[in-house]
Amino acid sequence: MVANVIGGTASVLVNNGDGTFRAAPDVDTGGLPDGFALAFIDQDSNLDLIATSESAGRANVFHGNGDGTFAAPIGIATAAQPIGVAVGDLTGNGRLDLVIANYAEATLTIGSASCLGP
């Protein structure tokens, strides 16, 4: 993942399996991209992208299509100025959770990623 701050997009470089990469179409993050995470949010075999945008004041989940491209975003409500995201099983229930850092209020938005399935 490469953040393209000026364009408000993220670039995905897909591994060709021979030590080289190819570029997939850019992902419109809906604002200046600040934080990214890749995880299997919907528990399929395709990596999903979670992106925060301080300028847009939101985070988005983009479900992976398996070819380096992503479906339309699902918005996540956050506090003001989300600037980072982390993914992990915080509750020990075997399902991923999201932690989003919010700059303006010095808070964290925490929630289950399981509700973000397709």
TIVO-881287 format. One record per atom (N, C-alpha, C, CB): residue in three letters; x, y, z. Coordinates in steps of 0.1 Angstrom, whole numbers, plus 5000, padded with zeros to 4 digits. Glycine has a CB too. Example, Ala and Ser with C-alpha at 12.3 -4.5 7.8 and 13.67 -1.06 7.14 Angstrom:
// residues 2
ala513249435078
ala512349555078
ala513249675078
ala511349555090
ser512849785071
ser513749895071
ser512950005079
ser514149945057
END
This chain:
// residues 118
met500849885000
met500050005000
met500950125000
met499050005012
val500550224992
val501250354991
val500150454992
val502150364978
ala500350555001
ala499450665003
ala499850774993
ala499450715017
asn498850814985
asn499050924976
asn498251044982
asn498450894961
val498951114990
val498251224998
val497651334989
val499251285008
ile498451374979
ile497951484970
ile496651434962
ile499051524960
gly496651314958
gly495551264950
gly494351204958
gly495951154941
gly494551184971
gly493551124980
gly493250984976
gly492251204978
thr494250914972
thr494150774969
thr495150684975
thr494250754953
ala495050554974
ala496050454978
ala496350374967
ala495550374991
ser497650344965
ser498050254954
ser498350114960
ser499250304947
val497950014953
val498249874957
val499249814947
val496949784958
leu500349764953
leu501249694944
leu501149544947
leu502749744948
val500749474936
val500449334937
val501649254933
val499249294927
asn502049154942
asn503149064940
asn502948974928
asn503448984953
asn503848974919
asn503748884907
asn504348744910
asn504548944896
gly504948724922
gly505448594926
gly506948574921
gly504648494921
asp507548674914
asp508848654909
asp509748764914
asp508848654894
gly509348834925
gly510148944930
gly509849074924
gly511648914928
thr508849084915
thr508449204910
thr506949234914
thr508549204894
phe506549354911
phe505149394915
phe504549464903
phe505149484927
arg503249454903
arg502449534893
arg501449624900
arg501649434883
ala501149734894
ala500249834901
ala498849794897
ala500549974896
ala497949794907
ala496549774905
ala495949924904
ala495849694916
pro494649934900
pro494050064900
pro494050134914
pro492650064895
asp494250264914
asp494250334927
asp492950324934
asp494650474925
val492950324947
val491750324955
val491450464960
val491850224967
asp490250524957
asp489850654961
asp489550644976
asp488750714953
thr490350694985
thr490050684999
thr489050785005
thr491350705007
gly488550874996
gly487550965001
gly488151085008
gly486550895010
gly489351115007
gly490051225014
gly491551195015
gly489451255028
leu492251285021
leu493651255022
leu493951135031
leu494451385028
pro494551035026
pro494750905034
pro495850925045
pro495150795025
asp495450885057
asp496350895068
asp496850755073
asp495750965079
gly495950665075
gly496350535081
gly495750425073
gly495950525095
phe496450315072
phe495950195065
phe496150065073
phe496650185051
ala495349975070
ala495549835075
ala494949745065
ala494849815090
leu495549625064
leu495049515055
leu494749395064
leu496049475044
ala493549345063
ala493149225071
ala492049155064
ala492649275085
phe491749035068
phe490648955063
phe489348985071
phe490948795063
ile488849105068
ile487649155076
ile486449065074
ile487249295072
asp486149025062
asp484948945059
asp485248795058
asp484348985046
gln486448755063
gln486848615065
gln486848535052
gln485948545075
asp487048595041
asp487248525028
asp488748515026
asp486448585016
ser489148475015
ser490648465012
ser491248595006
ser490948345003
asn490448705005
asn490848824999
asn491148935010
asn489848874989
leu492348995010
leu492649095019
leu491749215017
leu494049145018
asp491249275028
asp490449395028
asp491249515033
asp489149375036
leu490949635028
leu491649755031
leu490849835041
leu492049835019
ile491449885052
ile490749985061
ile491650105060
ile490649925075
ala491050225056
ala491750345055
ala491150455063
ala491850385040
thr491950535069
thr491450655077
thr491750775069
thr491950665091
ser490950875070
ser491151005063
ser490851115073
ser490351025050
glu491851185078
glu491651295087
glu490851405081
glu493051345092
ser491251435068
ser490551545061
ser489051525059
ser491251575048
ala488751395056
ala487351365054
ala486551325067
ala487251245044
gly487351305078
gly486751285090
gly486051145091
gly485751385094
arg486651045085
arg485950915085
arg487050805082
arg484750905075
ala486550685084
ala487350565080
ala486450485071
ala487750485092
asn487050415062
asn486350325052
asn486950185052
asn486350395038
val486050095050
val486549955047
val486249925032
val485849845057
phe487249875026
phe487149835012
phe487349685011
phe488149915002
his486349605007
his486449465006
his487249424994
his485049395006
gly488249344995
gly489149304984
gly488449214975
gly490349234989
asn488749224962
asn488149144951
asn489149024948
asn487849224939
gly490249024954
gly491248914951
gly492248934940
gly490448794949
asp492049054933
asp492949084922
asp493649214923
asp492149084909
gly493749264936
gly494349394938
gly493349514937
gly495449414928
thr492149484934
thr491149584933
thr490149564945
thr490349584920
phe489349674948
phe488449674960
phe487049714956
phe489049754971
ala486149664964
ala484749704962
ala484549844968
ala483749604969
ala483349904965
ala483050034970
ala483150034986
ala481550074966
pro483450154991
pro483750165006
pro482450145014
pro484450285009
ile482750095026
ile481750095037
ile482250195047
ile481449955043
gly481450305050
gly481950405059
gly481850365074
gly481150535057
ile482750405082
ile482750375096
ile482750515104
ile484050295100
ala481750525113
ala481650645121
ala482850655131
ala480350655128
thr483450765131
thr484650785141
thr484450925148
thr485950785133
ala485250945157
ala485351085163
ala486151165153
ala486051085177
ala486451295156
ala487051385147
ala488451355144
ala486951525153
gln488851365131
gln490151355126
gln490751215128
gln491051465132
pro490251105123
pro490850975124
pro492150975116
pro489850865119
ile493250925123
ile494550935117
ile495250805116
ile495451035124
gly494750695122
gly495450565122
gly494450455125
gly496550565132
val494850335121
val493950225123
val494850095126
val493050195111
ala494350015135
ala494949885138
ala493849785139
ala495749895152
val494249655136
val493249545135
val493849435144
val493049505121
gly492949375152
gly493349255160
gly492149205167
gly494449295170
asp492249085173
asp491149025181
asp491349075196
asp491248875181
leu490749185199
leu490849245212
leu490049175223
leu490449395211
thr488949115219
thr488149055229
thr488348905230
thr486649075225
gly489148845222
gly489448695223
gly488348605218
gly489748665237
asn487448665210
asn486348585205
asn486648525191
asn485048665205
gly487848545186
gly488148485173
gly487748575161
gly487548355171
arg487248695164
arg486848785153
arg487648915154
arg485348815154
leu487948975143
leu488749095143
leu487949215148
leu489249115129
asp488749305154
asp488249425159
asp489049535153
asp488249435175
leu488549655152
leu489249775147
leu489449875158
leu488449845135
val490649935158
val490950045167
val491350165158
val492050005177
ile490650275159
ile490950395151
ile491350505160
ile489650425142
ala492450565158
ala492950675166
ala492450805160
ala494550685166
asn491850885169
asn491251015165
asn492051125171
asn489751015170
tyr492651205162
tyr493551315167
tyr492951425174
tyr494251365155
ala491851485169
ala491251605175
ala490851585189
ala490151655166
glu490251465192
glu489751445206
glu490651355214
glu488351385204
ala491751315209
ala492651225216
ala491951105221
ala493351295227
thr491151045212
thr490350925216
thr490550805207
thr488850965216
leu490050695210
leu490050575202
leu488650535199
leu490850455208
thr488350495186
thr487150435182
thr487350285181
thr486550495169
ile486650205189
ile486850065189
ile485549995186
ile487450015203
gly485649895177
gly484449825173
gly484849695166
gly483649905164
ser483849605166
ser483949475159
ser483949495144
ser482849385164
ala484949435138
ala484949435123
ala483949335117
ala486349405118
ser483449245125
ser482549135120
ser481349195114
ser482249035131
cys480849315118
cys479649375113
cys479849435099
cys479149475122
leu481149435094
leu481449495082
leu481549395070
leu482749565083
gly481049275072
gly481049175061
gly480249215050
gly480549045066
pro480449155038
pro479649195026
pro478149165027
pro480249125014
END
